[in-house]
Amino acid sequence: MFVLGIDPGLSRCGYGVVEQSGRKAEAVAIGVIRTPAKAPTAERLAWIHEEFVRLVEEHKPDVVAIERVFFQVNARTAMGVAQVSGLAMAIGHSAGAEVVDYTPNQVKEAVAGWGGANKEQMQRMVQSLLRLPEMPSPPDAADAAAVALCHLAHRASRQMAKSSKLS
């Protein structure tokens, strides 16, 4: 199973492709899509759209997991995050992938075991869980991989619950 995790943002959009085989999760691609702050929003969204399409075509994810916009103080930032989230949802759906979203607390609890984990703690947990030689950086890339890991953890617990009901 391939999961494309997305930490949406207009300036920096993190992505993490994680493959799960049995109980083992492995990082396939982790990075950040950057757009120039001074470029018009439509141009920035078009650039992110192209990169999302490229990622989906290259990795053919079964699931696109997106960190949900939970709260933003800056309305302008929240708007950009929501627009990028919408792109990821539409592209994932059009490619036939399951599309899910998780709150930041759900991601932190699934990956670090605590909803109050900070950026560095999340980076270290992603490094540990994916057995990476270095801490993933920048934090947006680690956050995206964490979203993918969160989905895998939630999926595993749902499958365990389902199989115990059948027994």
C-alpha positions in Angstrom: 0.0 0.0 0.0 1.2 3.5 -0.9 0.1 6.5 1.1 0.8 10.1 -0.1 0.7 12.3 3.0 0.3 16.0 2.4 1.0 18.9 4.8 -0.8 21.6 2.8 0.6 25.1 2.4 0.8 27.7 -0.3 4.5 28.7 0.3 5.7 25.3 1.5 3.7 22.2 0.9 5.1 19.0 2.4 4.7 15.6 0.9 5.6 12.1 2.0 5.1 8.9 0.1 5.2 5.9 2.5 4.9 2.3 1.4 3.6 -0.3 3.8 4.4 -3.9 3.2 3.1 -6.1 6.0 4.0 -4.3 9.2 7.0 -2.5 7.7 6.6 1.2 6.6 9.2 2.7 4.3 9.7 6.2 3.0 9.6 6.3 -0.8 9.8 10.1 -1.2 9.8 13.0 1.2 10.0 16.6 0.3 8.5 20.1 0.0 6.9 21.9 -2.9 7.9 25.6 -2.7 6.3 28.5 -4.4 7.5 32.1 -4.7 5.7 34.3 -2.1 5.5 37.2 -4.6 3.8 35.1 -7.4 0.1 35.5 -7.9 -2.0 32.9 -6.0 -3.3 31.3 -9.2 0.2 30.8 -10.5 1.3 29.2 -7.2 -1.7 26.9 -7.2 -1.0 25.9 -10.8 2.6 25.0 -9.8 1.4 22.9 -6.8 -1.3 21.3 -9.0 1.4 20.2 -11.5 3.6 18.8 -8.7 0.7 16.9 -7.1 -0.2 15.4 -10.5 3.4 14.4 -11.0 3.6 12.8 -7.5 0.3 10.8 -8.1 1.3 9.7 -11.5 4.8 8.6 -10.3 3.8 6.9 -7.1 0.2 5.8 -7.8 -0.9 6.1 -4.1 -3.8 4.0 -2.8 -4.6 6.8 -0.4 -4.0 10.5 -0.2 -3.9 11.6 3.4 -4.1 15.3 4.2 -3.5 17.2 7.4 -6.8 19.1 8.0 -6.8 22.8 8.5 -7.9 22.9 12.1 -7.2 26.5 13.2 -5.3 29.4 11.8 -4.9 32.8 13.3 -4.0 34.3 9.9 -7.1 34.1 7.6 -4.9 34.6 4.5 -2.7 31.6 5.5 -5.8 29.5 6.2 -7.2 30.3 2.8 -4.0 29.2 1.0 -3.9 26.0 3.1 -7.5 25.3 2.3 -7.0 25.9 -1.4 -4.0 23.5 -1.5 -6.0 20.9 0.5 -8.7 21.1 -2.1 -6.2 20.5 -4.9 -4.9 17.5 -3.2 -8.4 16.1 -2.5 -9.5 16.6 -6.1 -6.3 15.2 -7.7 -6.3 12.2 -5.3 -10.0 11.4 -6.0 -9.6 11.8 -9.8 -6.7 9.3 -9.7 -8.9 6.8 -7.9 -7.2 7.0 -4.5 -9.0 7.1 -1.3 -8.9 10.6 0.2 -8.8 11.1 4.0 -7.9 13.9 6.3 -6.6 14.0 9.9 -6.4 16.8 12.4 -2.9 17.9 13.6 -3.7 16.3 17.0 -4.7 12.9 15.4 -1.4 12.9 13.5 0.7 13.8 16.6 -1.1 11.2 18.8 -0.7 8.5 16.1 3.0 9.2 15.5 4.4 10.6 18.8 1.8 9.2 21.2 1.0 12.7 22.4 -1.1 15.5 20.8 1.2 18.2 22.1 4.4 17.0 20.4 6.5 19.8 18.9 8.0 19.9 15.4 11.4 18.4 16.5 9.7 15.6 18.4 7.6 14.8 15.3 10.7 14.9 13.0 12.6 12.5 15.4 9.6 10.1 15.5 9.2 10.1 11.7 13.0 9.4 11.5 12.7 6.5 13.9 9.5 5.0 12.5 10.8 5.1 8.9 14.3 4.2 9.9 15.8 7.2 8.1 19.5 8.0 8.4 18.8 11.6 9.2 16.0 13.6 10.6 13.6 14.6 7.7 13.8 18.3 7.1 12.2 20.8 6.7 9.5 20.1 9.3 6.8 20.4 6.5 8.3 17.3 4.9 8.4 15.4 8.2 4.8 16.5 8.9 3.6 15.1 5.6 5.3 11.8 6.2 3.7 11.8 9.7 0.2 12.2 8.1 0.9 9.1 5.9 2.1 7.2 9.1 -1.0 8.4 10.9 -3.2 6.9 8.2 -1.4 3.6 8.4 -1.8 3.5 12.2 -5.5 4.3 11.9 -6.0 1.8 9.2 -4.3 -0.9 11.2 -6.4 -0.2 14.2 -9.6 -0.3 12.1 -8.6 -3.6 10.6 -7.8 -5.1 14.0 -11.2 -3.9 15.3 -13.0 -5.3 12.2 -11.2 -8.7 12.6 -12.0 -9.0 16.3 -15.7 -8.3 15.5 -15.7 -11.2 13.0 -14.2 -13.6 15.5 
